[in-house]
Amino acid sequence: MVVAVANHERADEDAPLAPPHHRVPHGGRVPGALDAQPRPRRGLDPVTDPGLHELTMGGHRPTARVDEEDRHGAVDASAPDRWAAALALLDRDLRRRGAAERTRRAYAGDTGRFADWAQGRALAPDAVDARALRRYAAGLSARGLQPATVARALASLRALFRVLRDEGWMAANPAELTSAPKRAAKLPRVLRAEEVAALLERIPTSTPLELRDRALFEVAYAGGLRAEELVNLDTGAVDFDAEEVRVEGKGSRTRVVPLGEPALRALERYLQRGRPVLQREHDSALFLSKSGQRLSTSDVRRRLRTWARHVALQGGVSPHALRHSFATHLLDGGADLRTIQELLGHAGISTTQIYTRVESARLRSAYARSHPRA
């Protein structure tokens, strides 16, 4: 478990800067603990379309006749139902794996759009091959979609055809033979420690909403939480005695994250003087809107933009920028990658390794500015 090093007093200017910032916890280890908003689409809904139960539970699936040259065969009238059944199988598999609702919606959007495209070309699910997937991906790129968007769509299709292969619909997964477009390396936005301090300390604590916002963003930075994790926190998630918060992350993975003293003080003020005023009825949500409801992620982003303008931070600041800053400042302070991985709730270390590139870029920039023969 990562042991929080909580400074009970704000650090003096001449105090040694062991952690990167007094708001960021620093220490050892904690227990081991796809995202785009899909556009509304035409056609099939794997969750709500009627008549799918029999198909998903092994109902009859007529075989399509496929042309050898183009793999575009004439499919019988039940093809829409077969696509709906295929999409329902994927959704069932994602539920079984504990995927978040937002992830399931993203997969449903990507695979549903491909199902519409395939039906327009008389392709049944079990008639899709790597050639068809490459044509689809090329069409997405031709429409000007970013490589990351195309790669995400192919990842969703890889999951769909993996399920169909496992269910015996096809012998192999055609998406495994389809390479995703190369994405340009993009380093995350990271704020300097003094920029984060200026942002947080400029949020006043006079009104219930100000108290809420101060606590909200102190916790976001102190724990490196995603926006969705912040709004899903309940009042019982915070343990003031242990100075930590229990977070429900992606894939229903739970992790325990330490909080620094400034975040805990901001939470105490909010719970004593802010939340009781905002609460309209019994609600376990930690952070409430002015109408007494659980905050949404869009509320979090909007409020952060508002406070960022107050301190003239350029380039736009998002909750994820605070999360990136949390991780980078920990790395600056000497935390190892495995600890940062567990604090962030990453399933694999490869995702966390981007912060080593951020640090490397920062060092190269400092070298170029400082060395006389750079």
N, C-alpha and C positions, 0 to 999 in steps of 0.2 A: 504494500500500500504506500502511495506517496504520502509522506509526512509533511503537512503544511508547515512552512516557516512563516508565521504570521508576525509582522512587526506591529507591536501594540502602540507604537508612536510613529508618527511620520518621520522619515529619515532626515537627519540633519544634512545640510549641504555637503559637509566634509566627511560624512559617514562613508565607509567602504561600500561600493556598489556591487555586492555579491549577487543578489538577484538583479535582473535587468531593470526592474521597476518595483517600487514597494507594493504595488497592487498585484503583482504576479507571484503566485506560489511557486516554490522551488524545492526540489527534493528528490527522493528516490523513485519508488515504483508504486503503482496502484494495481488492484486486481484486474486481470485481463477482462478486459471488458469483452442516381441517375436523375438530373433533376430539371426538368424543364416543365413549364406549365403547358400541357398539351392544348392545341387549338381544338374547338369543337369540330367534329368530323361527321361526314355523312356515313350512312350505312350501318354497320353492325355494332352492337353493344354487347360484349361478351357477358356482361353482368345482368342486364335487364331484359334482353330479348327472350320472349317466351318460347317454350318448346325445346330448350336446350338440354334439359335434364337427361332425357333418354339418350340423346346423342353423346353427351359427355360420359355417360355411364356405360358406353360400349354399344350404342345403337348401330344400325346398318349404315355403312359408308360405301356407296357405289363407286366403282373404279372408273376413273376418267380415261377417255381415249386420247392419247397424246401423239401429236404429229412428230415424226423423227427429226425433221429439219429444224423446227422452231420451238418444239415442246409446247406449242399452243394448240391444245386439242379441244374438241367440242365436249363440254361438260354438261351433264344432265341438270335438270331444274333444281336439284337439291344442293347444288354447289354453295349458294349463300348459307344454307344451314350448316354445311360442312365447315365453312370458314368460321361461322359463329361458334360451332362446337370446338374448333381448334383454339380460338381465342379464349373460350371459357376454360379449357384445359390449362392454358397458360396462367390465367388468373387464379385458378385453384392451386396451381403449383406455387405461385408467388405467396398466396395466403399461407400455405403450408410451411413455407420457408420464413414466415414472419416479416415479409416485406411491408414497408410503410404504405399507407394509402396513397401518398403522393407518388411514390415509386410505381405503384400499381397503375395509377392514372397515366403516368408517363409511358409505361410499357403498352398500355391499352391504346393510347393515342398513336404511338409509332406503328404497332402491329395492325391496328385497325386501318390506318391509311394505306399500309401495304396490301391489306386484304381487298380494299376498294380497287387499288391499282391492278391486282392480280385478277380480280373478277372481270374487270374491263378487258382483260386479255384472255379470258376463258381458261384461267389457270386454277386448278383445284389445289388445295394445300399439299397433297402428296405428289403433285406434278411439278412443284417448284424446284429448280435446280440452281447451281451456282451461276450459270449464265444469266438466268432471269434476275437474280439478286444483283449481279454486276450492272445489268441494264438499269435496274431501279435506282441503285446508288449513283450511277452516272447521271440519271435524270434529276436527282436531288441536287447534285453539284451544278448541273446546267441551269437550274433555277436560282442559283446564287446562294444556296444554303452554305453555312460555314462548315469546314471539315469536322469540327466537334459535333455539330448537329447530325451530320451524315454518319459519323462513327457511333453516336448514340443510337440512331435508328437501326444500324446493323447489329449492335449489341442486343437490342430488343428482339430482333429477328433471330439472332443466334439462340436466345433463350427459348423463343417459340418453337423453333425446329428441333431443339434439344428435347423439349417435352414431347413433340410429336414422334421423334425417334424412339424415345423411351416408352411411349404408348403403343409402338408397333405400327404407326402409320407409314413410316418410311425407314429404309435401311440405314441411311446416313444423314448427317446434318449438313445440308448444302451451304449453310452460312459459315461453317468452319473453313470452307475453301475460298471465302470472299474476304479479301483484305480491306481494312478500313483506310480511308485517306489519311495521310500523315498530317498531324496537327502541329501548327507552329508552337514552339515553346513559349509559354506566356507565364511570366512570374506574377504572383499575386501582389496586390497593393498592400504595402506595409507602412504603418505610421511609426514615426519615431516615438520613443518613450515620452519625451516632453510634449509631443503633439497629443498623445493620449491623455496625459495629465491635464493639459490645457482644456481639452474637450470635456473631460469629466468634471473638473473643478469649476467650469463655467456654468454647469447646470445648477440653478438655484434650488433651494429646498423649502420654499415658502408655501406652496400649494400642494394639495394631494397629488396632482398630476406631475408636478416637478419632483416631488419625493419619489413617485413611481419611476419616472424616467432616470433619475440619478441611480436608484437601486438597480434598475433594469440593465443599464449599460456598465455599471460597476461589475455586476455579475457576469455580463457577457465577456468583458475583458479579463476579469480575474480567473474565470473558468474556461475560457475559449469555447463558449457554447455557440452552436448554430442558432439561427433565428427561430427555427421550428422547435428546437429543444428549449429555448427560453419561454416560448408561449405555452409549452406543454408542462411546465413546472407547476406542481401543486404546493400548497403551503407546507405540507408534511415532508417535502423533499429536502428542506434545509435543516441541518443539524448544527445548531449554534454551539453546542458543547464541543463537538468534534471539529467544528469549523470546516464543514464540508457540505456538498450538495449532491444528491442522488439524481442522475440524469438518465432519461430514457432516450437512447440514441437511435441511429439507423439500424434497421433489421431487428428491432426490439432488443438491442443490446443495452444493458444497464451498466453504467460506470459511476464511480464515486470520485468527485473532483474536489480538491481543497479550495477554499476561498480565503483571500487575504483579509486583513483587518478592515481596510476601507470599505470593501464590499459588504462585510458583515454589519458594520455600523450603518451603512446606507440602508440595508435591509431592515434593521431594527427600527430605524426612524420611519420607514415606509409602513411597516406592519403596525406601528403604534399610532401614527398620526395621519397616514395616507389611505391605506387600504380600507379601514373601517368606514371612512367617508364615502369611498367609491362603491362599496358593497351594497347591492340592492336586495339580494336574496342569497340563500346559502349556495355558495360556489367555492369549490376547492382550489380554483385557479390562483396562483400566486400573484400574477400581474393582471390587473383588471383595467378595462377601458372606463371612460367617463360615464358610460351607461351601465357599468357594473358587470359587463360580460368579459369573458376571457379575451385577451388581446389576440389579434391576428398577426401573421408575419408581415403583412403590408403595413400594419400600424407601427411595428417596430422599425421598419425601414424608413417610413415617413418621419417618425419622431427623431431618428438619428440624423437624417438629412437636415432637419430643422436646427438641431443643436450644432451640427457641423458648420452651418452657415454663420452661427453666432461667433465662432472663433476663426472664420475665414479659411477653413481647410479647403484646399483646392482639389479638383478632380473627383469629387463625390466620395463619400464614405459610406460603406455598407456594413451590416453586422458581420459579414464574412471578413471584411478588412480588419475588424477588431480581433476576430479569431486568428487570422494570419499573423497579426501583430503579436498576439499572445504567444504563438508558437515560435516566432522568430526571436522574440525577446528572451524566451526560455533558452533557446539555443545559444544566443549571445551570452547568457549567464552561465553556461556550462552544462545544461541538462543534456542527457543523451537522447538519441533518436527514439529508442524503445520507450522511454518514459513519456516523451512527447506524443508518440503514437497512442499510448494508452490514455493519456489525458484528453486527447482529441477524439478518441473513439474510432480511430481508423481500423478497418478490418485487417489491413496489410501494411507492412512497413514501407512498401513502394510509394504509397500515397504521401507518406510523411517526408520522404526524401526530397520533395520539392523544396523544403525549407533549407536544405544544405545548398541548393542552387541559389536561393535568395541570399544566403550568407556569403557564398562565393562571389556573387555579383557585387555585393556591398564592399567586400574586401578589395576586389579589382578596382572599383570606383575610388576607394580611399587611396589605393596605391597610385592610381593615375593622378590624383590631386596632390599627393604628398611627396612622391619620390622625385628627386631632381633629374633622373634619367629615365623616367617612365615613358 
